[in-house]
Amino acid sequence: MLEIRRASPFDPEVKVLIGELDRYQRSIYPEESNHLDPVHELAKSNVCFLGAYLGNELVGIGAVKYLHADCDYGEIKRVYVKKSTRRKGISQSLMKQLEVDAQRRGVAVLRLETGVHQPEAVGLYEKLGYSRCGRFGAYPDDPVSVFMEKKLEEGKVP
């Protein structure tokens, strides 16, 4: 049975998945196009970092970063599922829980940056109601970036 719960980015199992994600991202995008938050950033109090567990096995991770108190959006970061457990709805479950956290905090919009070489990720986000938007935050203009956002329904926690 799948369980989504808070996790520490410093946990050795989590660091393994972060390392897998980093290697994957670096294999498909140039270094200047990778915007990978380091572990210490993911452990800050303004981040909700979740792990997806099948039994005792960590099979996925994801986070939402709340940039500052007057910011009206949260940013989805580091969504990744082990290759051996993909296509089982784990990413979708992680995303739903990140949305629940955002809504509980009163955040109206979630945004994310992904890339053109990840059509599966873009497809997942579109399926979940995210649509393409313009560049946001400190991201540079980059032809390989895909920016997306979703407006959360006020007062309705999924």
Residue pairs with C-beta under 8 A, 6 or more apart in sequence:
1 54
1 55
2 52
2 53
2 54
2 88
2 89
2 90
2 93
3 52
3 53
4 50
4 51
4 52
4 53
4 93
4 94
4 97
5 50
5 51
5 53
6 48
6 49
6 50
6 51
7 14
7 49
7 50
7 51
7 58
7 61
8 14
8 43
8 49
9 15
9 18
9 39
9 40
9 42
9 43
9 49
9 63
10 39
10 43
11 51
11 58
13 51
13 58
14 49
14 51
14 58
14 61
15 39
17 58
17 60
17 61
17 80
17 82
18 39
18 42
18 61
18 78
18 80
20 80
20 82
21 36
21 61
21 78
21 80
22 34
22 36
24 80
25 34
25 36
25 115
26 34
28 115
28 117
28 118
29 115
29 117
29 144
30 144
32 142
33 115
33 142
33 144
33 145
35 113
35 139
36 78
37 63
37 65
37 77
37 78
41 47
41 65
42 49
42 63
42 65
42 77
42 78
43 49
46 65
46 66
46 67
46 68
47 63
47 64
47 65
47 66
47 77
48 63
48 64
48 66
48 98
48 101
48 102
49 61
49 62
49 63
49 78
50 61
50 62
50 63
50 94
50 97
50 98
50 101
51 58
51 60
51 61
52 58
52 59
52 60
52 61
52 62
52 81
52 90
52 93
52 94
53 59
54 85
59 81
59 82
59 84
59 85
59 90
60 79
60 80
60 81
60 82
60 85
60 90
60 91
60 94
61 78
61 79
61 80
61 94
62 76
62 77
62 78
62 79
62 80
62 91
62 94
62 95
62 97
62 98
63 76
63 77
63 78
63 79
63 98
64 74
64 75
64 76
64 77
64 98
64 101
64 102
64 110
65 74
65 75
65 77
66 74
66 105
66 107
67 73
67 74
67 75
67 137
72 107
72 108
72 109
73 107
73 108
73 109
73 110
73 111
73 136
73 149
74 98
74 102
74 105
74 107
74 109
74 110
74 111
75 110
75 111
75 112
75 113
75 137
76 95
76 98
76 110
76 111
76 112
77 112
79 91
79 94
79 95
79 121
81 90
81 91
81 94
91 124
92 124
92 127
92 128
95 124
95 125
95 128
96 128
96 158
98 110
99 110
99 150
99 152
99 158
100 157
100 158
102 110
102 152
103 152
103 153
103 156
103 157
103 158
104 157
107 152
108 151
108 152
108 154
109 149
109 150
109 151
109 152
110 130
110 149
110 150
110 152
111 133
111 136
111 137
111 147
111 148
111 149
112 125
112 130
112 147
112 148
112 149
113 139
113 145
113 146
113 147
113 148
114 121
114 122
114 125
114 145
114 146
114 148
115 121
115 144
115 145
115 146
116 143
116 144
116 145
116 146
117 144
118 146
122 146
122 148
125 148
125 150
126 148
128 150
129 150
130 148
130 149
130 150
131 148
131 149
131 150
132 146
132 147
132 148
133 147
133 148
133 149
134 147
135 141
135 145
135 147
136 147
136 149
139 145
139 147
